[in-house]
Amino acid sequence: MGMDNVATENTINTAPSAPAKVVIRDLFKIFGSDPKMGLQQVRNGVNKTDLLDQHGQVLGLRDINVEMGEGQITVIMGLSGSGKSTLIRHLNRLIEPTAGEILVDGVDVMSYSATQLRELRQSQMSMVFQKFALLPHRTVLQNAGMAMRIRGDQEDAINAEAAKWLDRVGLQGVGNQYPHQLSGGMQQRVGIARALTSNAPIMLMDEAFSALDPLIRTDMQNLLLELQKDLHKTIVFITHDLDEALKIADHLVILKDGHIVQQGEPQDILLNPSDPYIEDFVGDINRARVLRARSVMEPLVGEPPADAQGQVDHDDTLESIIARSGGDISHGYVVTKDNVPVGTLNMTALLKALVPRISSDSGARNY
Amino acid sequence: MAAYDWFFDTVGLREWCNASKSEGTMSMADLLAKAKGGASETSWWEVPFPSLDTLNKSCDSVMRTRDFTASIEQAFLGVKDNLKVVLDPITQPLSWMLDGALALFVGTPWWLLIALILMLTYYASRNVLVTIFVAFSFFLLAFIDHYTYAVQTLSIIFVCTILSVLFGVPLGIAMSKSNTFQRFTIPILDMLQTLPSFVYLIPLIFLFSVTESKLYGIAIIMYAIVPVVRLTDLGIRLVDKDVIEAADAFGMTSRQKLFGVEIPLALPNIMAGVNQTIMMALAMVVIASLVSAPGLGTLVLRGIRNLELGVGLVSGFAIVLLAVVLDRVSKASLARINAAQSH
């Protein structure tokens, strides 16, 4: 378990370009009979296994510091038991932290009274659940309008708003059905419509697509990205699926055994994994599909070279560039952003980026 | 000499024993022993269990079992009057309700009451077959002149079930919300359920006059309230934790959660409890005929008392028919609720 001692500080922390909407500071969570004692032990450097064996306390989260940019999708990724679901429940205090601060718009949520907390949940943060958690005795329309009904809005306004968002997520004409009459994918669309109807600027998504078939999951990811283009919500998304994380994340946080192993822009994590655990993790990824031209290009100095075979957009995936080159490694391209040249990319550099850094310890997967 | 003399002698309690020596009433065994002219030494094989009565023979200060039961009775009678001052006004509405319902049920013309019952049955169950069965049962009961008795029994069940639900559901909700309260309540519910039904009646007979209908009303409610309390508690505890979490995450108040989520989702269980409550009320109303509860039970009692076999058997059959009717109707409405919620 030597990995536990790897400092979390050496992460490439690309601070989100957007101002932080939600900030988690020095968050600890210990489950057990005596969390205060456990907290002391953890601060003294006792690791998760020893804490459980010697003190009977379970380490949930250790020293979590995350800034979630406004209008961005922050993905928290980790395997089961890594504490990701615990972490997301701290944001709206469904779980109380043992120590630490949770700032929303600069105000510490921990200082909120029960009423303020309810208000936060009603109009600041909405949530989408892995198992949908719709009310089985209410129609789809009533479920979608749940948040507004809790706030005590007018029934007409609720139904109009709920119907609008149901249409938006692609559920026309099912308003009068009950959740059990819908498929899993459709139920989760209702879950998303319910979160959107609350009109909260922050949306928490707890493994929202994990219970769905792969094809439906891809659909839902696309739906989310498409909605996000217009809505610019601050989304906190939990997943155990790295492909999903890389697809939708603006900011990726990788969690292991309750602490952050690395966080930053997904491309950066892929190109510069900070420890063998991450290297092992990203080794299985189809890098060509995830990496973008902007991550591997050379910044432009002076005039764009005249011998380039063409132009590619800075957000193009390497996969599409390979397809374009027809496999000719002698090609080179000018990378443009908004049709302005910003860099150059030659196929050799591109191919190099596709080779994952092999973990020094081939047993990393066993951690 | 009695068997345990040595004990009181060795511990030095002889003085205390003799202090209250009096010529009280003698038991038959004492008299026999006296007649024989002194007890012979008892062998170790025949040493009696040191019960109150045995010890009393060695030491007069130890009370006999019959004194013990008498003192319990005295203690009960001692608090009875004070208890009555409190309990009488509280329970008086029960008498009014039972008497009122009885008068209403019996006073309504048979064709109107049966029509109302059939409409209620259909409304609750939405099941034509069940409704036809209920109609058939009531016409049969009326045909063999058991209609009035059956209706009396029904009126008592009606009042007692409503009150059981009225008190039982909130009690069950409170139990589901507090583990401490649940820990205290479960032994009481266990006791109410296991206590032989006759035993309920004994303290009640002393507390209230047998001519008052609340006497049997209380006995029936105490017996019948248990299932609805238990199943309400269970039903609310079984509500899907994910749905509760969603309700919390969207900022529901506990009241919104209770009425908007927990009770509706626990309804199938609560209704199963109501079904059981109805059946137990019927069982108790028959026994309560011992303390002047009117209805089919009085006929059963007459059959036993006067050895009128036919009366006993026919009224027994009428009770079974009524039980089946109540069970089918409440189960059919339960099935309807389940169907509406299936997921």
Interface residues (C-beta under 8 A of the other chain):
Chain A: N92 L94 L117 R118 E119 L120 R121 Q122 S123 M125 S126 M127 F129 K131 F132 A133 L134 L135 P136 H137 M146 A147 I150 R151 Y178 P179 H180 R194 S198 L204
Chain B: D240 D242 V243 E245 A246 D248 A249 F250 G251 M252 T253 Q256 G260 V261 P264 L265 A340 Q341 S342 H343
